[in-house]
Amino acid sequence: MAPVEQARLALENGYRAWRNNDQIPRYLLAEKELRQVVRHARDFHWGRDELEKRRFLRLSRRRRCRRYSSPAATGLVPLLIAGMGWQWSRWNQHATDLERWRLPTDLYLYHRQLETLVLDSNALTHLHWMEQDLLPWLSNLMPTRRSRPNRSLRILRLYTSDLTKLANLPDTLVTLGLVGTGLEKLQGLPDELPDLQSLNLEDNDRLTSLQGLPGALPDLRSLTLEHNHSLTPLTGLPGEIPGLQSLHLKSNNLTSLTDLPDELPSLRSLNLAGIESLKGLPDELPRLRSLDLAGNQNSTSFAGLPRELPCLQSLRLEDINFTSLAGLPGELPRLQSLRLEGTNLTSLTGLPGDLSSLQSLSLSGIESLKGLPRDLSNLQSLSLSGNDSLTSLEGWPQLPELESLDLTRTGIKDIRGLDRICPKLITLDIRGTRIRSLRGLPASVKTLYVGDQILYEPPEDQ
């Protein structure tokens, strides 16, 4: 006889005996017949009284569960008591630590309901209070609110200088900030952070390595590693971060960028202020919009910079030791903002010839405007402050859309002709200049900054 038919007959016979004997529990299915019926319950036809037969099967299964669970529960009582005693001691320790750190003493309990936690305490030394409280086997027997790990936390920001180790962080985080900690390494992070979009590791002076980061951060969009003065290599950074849009490496002692991923196809904002070398940058940054190289005192050239930056809109080159702009991409068709302040440049030779999209230009401290493109038809703001060698408006290109002009501490003595060059000028700053007359002031100017005019020049022999 086929197994399915045997199972059907076992159910029929058992059900009939149970019904004919006033549904006494001892007539429920025995273990062997019960296993056979459960295995083939979906395959045979239940016939008449299907609902009652299904009830009969449920009662048989329920009796089996009670039979096996009672001895086990009896044997686990001592273990359960011991586990609860251990757990109460842990809770008391958490409360004591939190009180010492001047934090709510029951934070270890209530943090599990939070989606965002911002913790600012320089006294915090560990994260043991975020652990899953009960032992795994005890948690299965007592699934209380205290025993559940935090599966709802999405945003965690820790500002604490004494934190030296990581542990018990949930893998559900979307935003993680570890700012100003005492961490030397990142061991203790979850093995996977599949939803992490923003990671801030700013101002960790003791951090020497990124080892401990998950091997893959598929959804990471923002990474901040600023002011980590002990971080010399980027060892430990995942080899691929395809969704990264913002990368800040300002003020580190990095000597190269060779540990960066070979491709950063989604990168839009890159801050390398204070980095010694650009070597190691990907060959292509097709979506980069903002690049900050300010304060690169130990770098003297653009070696390592991609040859093409087709989407670049903002470029900061302040306080750099470069003596030439050679190495910049030959075309920056979408550049809108350029800052060249406090540099050692003697001219602007090397700038792309076409900057027709430029809207804001700062050339403070540049000795000569030689190399300045002639087409600046969309320029709205121009700063030339501190250029002592700039003595006249002669040779200036037409600036039909210019609205703000800063000429502070320049050598210009006369603004005649300015009304023809900048017919839409609204704001003019001429403080600290030798300008004695406002003849040539455009009629459109509504705001004028004057003061500390140099109206007397001593004779050359004095």
C-alpha positions in Angstrom: 0.0 0.0 0.0 1.3 3.5 -0.9 2.5 5.7 2.0 -0.1 8.3 1.3 -2.9 5.7 1.5 -1.4 4.4 4.7 -1.4 7.9 6.2 -5.0 8.4 5.2 -6.1 5.1 6.8 -4.2 5.9 10.0 -6.0 9.2 10.3 -9.4 7.7 9.6 -8.9 4.9 12.1 -7.5 7.1 14.8 -10.2 9.8 14.3 -13.0 7.2 14.4 -11.6 5.6 17.7 -11.3 9.1 19.2 -14.8 10.2 18.3 -16.4 6.9 19.4 -14.7 7.1 22.8 -15.9 10.6 23.8 -12.8 12.3 22.4 -10.6 11.0 25.3 -7.0 12.3 24.8 -5.4 8.8 25.1 -7.1 7.9 21.8 -5.2 10.7 20.0 -2.6 9.7 17.4 0.5 8.0 18.6 4.0 9.3 17.7 4.5 6.9 14.7 1.1 7.4 13.1 1.3 11.2 13.8 4.6 11.6 11.9 3.2 9.6 9.0 0.0 11.7 8.8 1.8 15.0 9.1 4.2 14.1 6.4 1.5 13.3 3.9 -1.4 15.6 5.1 -1.2 17.7 1.9 -1.4 14.7 -0.4 -4.5 12.7 0.6 -8.2 13.5 0.4 -9.6 14.3 3.9 -13.2 13.1 3.0 -16.1 13.9 5.3 -15.7 15.8 8.6 -12.6 17.5 7.3 -12.7 20.3 9.9 -13.1 17.8 12.8 -10.3 15.7 11.4 -8.0 18.7 11.3 -8.9 19.5 14.9 -8.1 15.9 15.8 -4.7 16.3 14.2 -4.0 19.6 15.9 -4.8 18.1 19.3 -2.5 15.2 18.6 0.4 17.5 17.8 -0.2 19.7 20.8 -0.1 16.6 23.1 3.2 15.6 21.6 4.7 19.1 22.3 3.5 19.1 25.9 4.9 15.6 26.4 8.4 16.6 25.3 8.5 20.1 26.8 7.6 19.3 30.4 10.8 17.3 31.3 13.0 19.8 29.4 11.4 22.7 31.2 11.9 21.0 34.6 15.6 20.4 33.9 16.2 24.0 32.8 14.8 25.7 35.9 18.1 25.8 37.7 19.8 27.1 34.6 17.1 29.7 34.1 17.5 31.0 37.6 21.3 31.1 37.3 21.0 33.0 34.0 18.6 35.5 35.4 21.0 36.1 38.3 23.8 36.7 35.9 21.7 39.1 33.9 20.6 41.1 36.8 24.2 41.7 37.7 24.9 42.9 34.2 22.0 45.3 34.3 23.3 46.7 37.6 26.8 47.2 36.1 25.3 49.0 33.1 23.4 51.3 35.4 26.5 52.0 37.5 28.6 52.8 34.4 25.9 55.1 32.9 25.6 57.0 36.1 29.3 57.5 36.3 29.3 58.9 32.7 26.4 61.3 33.7 24.0 59.6 31.4 20.5 58.2 32.1 21.0 55.0 34.1 18.4 53.0 32.2 19.7 54.0 28.7 20.8 50.4 28.3 17.2 49.4 28.3 15.5 52.2 26.4 18.0 52.6 23.5 16.4 49.6 21.9 13.3 51.6 20.9 15.3 54.4 19.3 15.9 55.1 15.7 18.4 58.0 16.3 20.9 58.3 19.2 23.3 61.2 19.6 25.5 60.7 22.6 27.9 63.5 23.7 29.9 62.4 26.8 33.7 62.6 27.1 33.6 60.1 30.0 32.1 57.2 27.9 34.7 54.4 27.7 32.8 51.4 26.2 29.6 50.2 24.6 28.9 47.1 26.5 25.6 48.5 27.7 24.4 48.2 24.0 24.8 44.4 24.0 22.0 41.9 23.7 21.4 41.4 27.4 20.4 37.7 27.7 22.5 34.7 26.6 21.2 33.4 23.2 19.7 30.2 24.7 18.1 32.2 27.6 16.8 34.8 25.1 15.0 32.0 23.2 13.2 30.9 26.4 12.5 34.4 27.6 11.9 36.7 24.6 11.3 39.8 26.7 11.7 43.4 25.6 15.1 43.6 27.4 16.5 40.6 25.5 15.9 41.9 22.0 18.8 43.5 20.2 18.2 46.9 18.7 17.0 46.4 15.2 15.5 49.9 14.8 18.5 52.1 15.3 19.4 53.9 12.1 21.4 56.9 13.2 24.2 56.8 15.8 26.6 59.6 16.6 29.1 59.3 19.4 31.1 62.3 20.5 33.4 60.9 23.3 37.2 61.2 23.7 37.6 58.3 26.0 36.0 55.6 23.8 38.8 53.1 22.8 36.9 50.0 21.7 33.9 49.3 19.6 31.3 46.6 20.3 27.7 45.7 20.0 26.8 48.2 17.3 23.8 47.1 15.3 24.2 46.2 11.6 21.1 48.3 10.7 22.8 51.7 10.8 22.3 54.2 8.0 24.4 56.9 9.6 27.4 56.4 11.9 29.5 59.2 13.5 32.5 58.5 15.7 33.9 62.0 16.3 36.7 62.9 18.5 37.1 59.4 20.1 40.2 57.7 21.4 40.0 54.9 18.9 43.2 53.6 17.3 41.6 51.0 15.1 38.0 50.2 14.0 37.9 46.6 15.2 34.5 45.8 16.7 32.4 47.2 13.9 29.8 44.8 12.5 31.1 42.5 9.7 28.4 43.9 7.4 26.8 47.3 7.3 24.6 46.9 4.2 22.5 50.0 4.7 25.2 52.4 5.8 25.1 55.6 3.8 27.1 58.1 5.9 30.3 57.4 7.9 32.0 60.3 9.9 35.4 59.5 11.5 36.4 63.1 12.1 39.0 64.3 14.7 40.2 60.9 15.8 43.8 61.8 16.5 44.8 58.3 17.6 43.3 56.5 14.6 46.2 54.9 12.6 44.3 52.6 10.3 40.9 51.9 8.8 41.3 48.2 9.3 38.1 46.8 10.8 35.8 48.5 8.3 33.5 46.0 6.6 34.9 44.6 3.4 32.0 46.0 1.4 30.0 49.1 1.9 27.6 48.9 -1.0 25.4 51.8 -0.1 28.0 54.2 1.3 27.5 57.8 -0.1 29.4 60.0 2.3 32.8 59.4 4.0 34.5 62.0 6.3 38.0 61.4 7.5 39.1 64.9 8.4 41.7 65.9 11.0 43.0 62.4 11.7 46.6 63.4 12.1 47.9 59.9 12.9 46.2 58.4 9.8 49.0 58.1 7.3 47.8 55.4 4.9 44.2 54.5 4.0 44.7 50.8 4.6 41.5 49.0 5.3 39.3 51.0 2.9 37.1 48.8 0.8 38.4 48.2 -2.7 35.1 49.2 -4.2 32.6 51.9 -3.0 30.5 52.4 -6.2 27.9 54.7 -4.6 30.3 57.1 -2.8 29.4 60.7 -3.6 31.3 62.8 -1.0 34.8 62.1 0.3 36.5 64.5 2.8 40.2 63.8 3.6 41.1 67.3 4.9 44.0 67.9 7.2 45.4 64.3 7.4 49.1 63.4 7.2 48.5 61.3 4.1 51.5 61.2 1.8 49.6 59.5 -1.1 46.1 58.3 -2.1 47.2 54.9 -3.4 44.7 53.0 -1.1 41.7 54.7 -2.7 39.5 52.5 -4.9 40.6 52.5 -8.5 37.2 53.8 -9.5 34.8 56.3 -7.9 32.2 56.6 -10.6 29.6 58.4 -8.4 32.0 60.9 -6.6 30.7 64.5 -6.6 32.5 66.2 -3.8 36.2 65.7 -2.9 38.1 67.6 -0.2 41.8 67.0 -0.2 42.8 70.2 1.7 46.3 69.8 3.2 47.1 66.5 1.4 50.8 66.2 0.4 50.3 64.5 -3.0 47.5 63.8 -5.4 49.1 60.5 -6.6 46.6 57.6 -6.3 43.5 59.5 -7.4 41.4 57.5 -9.9 42.2 58.2 -13.5 38.6 59.3 -14.1 36.2 61.2 -11.9 33.4 61.7 -14.4 30.8 63.2 -12.0 33.0 65.3 -9.7 31.5 68.7 -9.1 33.5 70.1 -6.2 37.3 69.9 -5.6 39.1 71.5 -2.7 42.9 71.5 -2.7 43.3 74.5 -0.3 46.3 74.5 2.1 48.4 71.9 0.2 51.7 73.5 1.4 53.8 70.4 0.7 52.5 69.8 -2.8 53.9 71.7 -5.7 52.1 70.4 -8.8 48.8 68.9 -10.0 50.5 65.5 -10.8 47.9 62.8 -10.2 44.9 65.0 -11.1 42.7 63.4 -13.8 43.2 65.0 -17.2 39.4 65.6 -17.6 36.9 66.8 -15.1 33.9 67.4 -17.3 31.4 68.1 -14.5 33.6 70.2 -12.2 31.7 73.3 -10.9 33.8 74.5 -7.9 37.6 74.5 -7.5 39.5 75.8 -4.5 43.2 76.4 -4.7 43.9 78.7 -1.7 47.2 78.8 0.2 49.1 76.4 -2.0 52.8 76.4 -2.9 52.2 75.9 -6.6 54.2 78.3 -8.8 52.3 77.3 -12.0 48.9 76.1 -13.0 50.4 73.6 -15.4 48.6 70.2 -15.0 45.1 71.5 -14.7 42.7 70.0 -17.1 42.7 71.8 -20.5 39.0 72.2 -20.4 36.6 72.9 -17.5 33.4 73.7 -19.4 31.1 73.7 -16.3 33.4 75.5 -13.8 31.3 78.1 -11.9 33.5 79.0 -8.9 37.4 79.4 -8.8 39.3 80.5 -5.8 43.1 81.3 -6.1 44.0 83.1 -2.9 47.3 83.2 -1.1 49.2 81.3 -3.7 52.8 81.7 -5.1 51.5 82.1 -8.6 53.0 85.0 -10.6 50.5 84.7 -13.5 47.4 82.8 -14.5 49.1 81.0 -17.4 47.8 77.4 -17.4 44.1 78.3 -16.8 41.7 76.7 -19.3 41.0 79.0 -22.2 37.3 78.7 -21.9 35.7 79.7 -18.6 32.5 81.0 -20.1 30.5 79.3 -17.3 32.5 81.0 -14.5 30.3 83.0 -12.1 32.7 83.6 -9.1 36.4 84.3 -9.3 38.8 85.1 -6.5 42.4 86.0 -7.4 43.6 87.6 -4.2 47.4 88.0 -4.1 48.0 87.1 -7.7 50.9 89.3 -9.1 49.7 89.4 -12.6 46.4 88.7 -14.5 48.3 87.4 -17.5 46.6 84.3 -18.7 43.1 85.4 -17.6 40.6 84.2 -20.3 39.0 87.0 -22.3 35.5 85.4 -22.2 34.1 85.9 -18.7 30.6 86.8 -20.0 28.8 85.1 -17.1 31.1 86.3 -14.2 29.1 87.8 -11.4 31.6 88.1 -8.5 35.3 89.1 -8.8 37.8 89.6 -6.0 41.3 91.0 -6.7 42.1 92.1 -3.1 45.7 92.4 -2.1 47.1 92.6 -5.7 49.5 95.6 -5.2 50.8 95.1 -8.7 47.4 95.8 -10.2 47.5 99.5 -10.9 44.9 100.2 -13.6 41.9 98.8 -15.5 43.7 98.7 -18.8 43.4 95.5 -20.7 40.5 94.2 -18.6 37.9 92.0 -20.5 34.3 93.0 -20.7 32.3 91.8 -17.7 28.7 92.4 -18.7 27.1 90.4 -15.8 29.5 91.4 -13.0 27.6 92.5 -9.9 30.3 92.4 -7.1 33.9 93.7 -7.4 36.5 93.7 -4.6 39.5 95.9 -5.2 40.7 96.3 -1.5 44.4 96.9 -1.0 45.2 96.9 -4.7 47.4 99.5 -6.5 44.5 100.9 -8.6 44.4 104.7 -8.5 41.6 105.4 -11.0 38.3 103.7 -11.8 37.5 105.7 -14.9 36.2 103.3 -17.6 34.7 100.9 -15.0 31.2 101.9 -16.0 31.9 100.5 -19.5 33.5 97.3 -18.3 30.9 96.5 -15.6 27.6 98.1 -16.6 25.6 96.0 -14.1 27.9 96.4 -11.1 26.0 96.6 -7.8 28.7 96.3 -5.0 32.1 97.8 -5.1 34.8 97.6 -2.4 37.8 100.0 -2.7 39.0 100.2 0.9 42.8 100.6 1.3 43.4 101.8 -2.3 44.8 104.9 -3.8 41.5 105.9 -5.5 40.8 109.5 -4.8 37.9 110.1 -7.1 34.8 108.1 -8.0 34.6 109.3 -11.6 33.7 106.3 -13.7 31.5 104.7 -10.9 28.8 102.8 -12.7 25.3 104.2 -12.2 24.1 100.7 -11.2 26.2 100.6 -8.0 24.1 100.5 -4.9 26.7 99.5 -2.2 30.1 101.1 -1.8 32.8 100.2 0.7 35.4 103.0 1.2 37.9 103.7 4.0 41.6 103.8 4.8 42.2 105.4 1.4 45.9 106.1 0.7 45.6 109.7 -0.2 49.2 110.7 0.5 52.2 109.0 -1.0 55.6 109.9 0.4 58.4 110.9 -2.1 60.5 108.1 -3.4 63.6 109.4 -1.7 62.1 109.1 1.8 
